[in-house]
């Protein structure tokens, strides 16, 4: 039979053994170790200090120690410099410091013993146990505490590693959750182990309908525009190296929403032996990129067409006038030169509009504001356009007390020019074109409306988009689709807004507001 104290010692060692495998919460583990240590050595109080590389020592757990003692000792711990071998310098200095403080504060009534926590040859901390009676700590006490401390060091290190791992996981989860692109973490069997909120929003179903599903069940591309599928790539021996990313582009089918164009990048995670452990799939909504490509194609198509027509006319009339085998009447020459001049003006306007669109993209569209009286400006623009049409009657209608505002005169000229030219262009049968002004408490409103067929409801949300032209407009009129785009930009640069005021059966009506000075 073992003596009672040996039985208790064995039980204590078994308990710390269980703590090593069961307790991973560092604070609870430290409190448990300290409680067992004090009980095992019949101590009344104790403390545990841990050492962090580059940050020194800290009291992380205490039992039966007055807070005044801790407040007294902690500043001294911060003064102990890091040493390459803490077991030879730091431990001795800390032990000496604590023993001196204990003897001084207890008037010599407390005795203590301190033993290091050592893990794989590295000092990670220290346990101190104190008694309030005169019996010394025997060699057996110290040997038992050291055996206990060795196991406690393993438990503490495990808990530290677990805490570090948990923090890293929290940091990784936060990082994944904050990424704007959808992220899927796949196992080697293509099961989805994790998906971030961005993918949930993009795919349009709750996370519990995504996690745990097969990749092939969730990622179904309706139209493969680039690359090959993950399954076919793996059948072709992908991945061979950790850096062998795979890019796929296509339209992703969604359960409750229409397909969406996406670009998916697959990145493998391999062990040092080359075994696949995970695949990270980054899913990006490329709608804007697709739209940009389409816009680029539209731009090239429209601009080439708009450039080709005036250039062909200028070249044709110039070549005709230069013929030496014909003598042209002066009237024919004048008509031909008028066409050349008109087409040159069209080219100039197109180039200026393109330059303005570029300035908008680069943020260099500037305004030169001055006092501007819109009734006078509108009247002058109406007279200018009235000379160009016999089918329309242009009416200017402003109240007599209309206020002077602050605006860029040239840019407002451009706005009125675009709106009036559109009214004439899209009401070829003629009729009245009215420029009307309205006074509001903090702004003025100007509307231009005609008596043409009006703007189709499905076109209204897009009429101010760059290069946008309705199907009807593309068939019947010339233009690059930049006029209203630039008009909106100019009005918004002034702090105003522009909109279509739909009035079915009454032609097109476009209004804009400008702030009163």
Buried (B, 14 or more C-beta within 10 A) or exposed (E): EEEEEEEEBEEBBEBBEEBBEEBBEBEEBBBBBBBBBBBBBEBBBBBBBBBEEEEBBBBBBBBEBEEEBEEEBEEBBEEBEEEEEBEEBBBEBBBEBBBEBBBEBBEEEBBBBBBBBBBEEEBBBBBBBBBEEEEEBEEEBBEBBBBBBBBBBBBBBBBBEBBEEEEEEEEEEEEBEEBEBBBBBBBEEBBBEBBBBBBBEBBEEEBEEBBEBEBEEBBBBEEEBEBBBBEEBBEEEBBEEBEBBBEBBBBBBBEEEEBBBBBBBBBBBBEEEEEBEBBBBBBBBBEEEBEEEEBEEBBEEBBEEBBEBBEEBBEBBEEEBEEEEEEEEEEEEEEBEEBBEEBBEBBEBBEEBBEBBEBBEEEEBEEEEEEBEBBEBBBEBBEBBBEEBEEBBBEBEBEEEBEBBBBBEEBBBBBBBBBBBBBBBBBBEBBBBBBBBBEEEEBBBBBBBBBBBBBEEEBBEEBBEBBBBBEEBEEEEEBBBBBBBBBBBBBBBBEBBBBBBEEEEEBBBBBBBBBBE
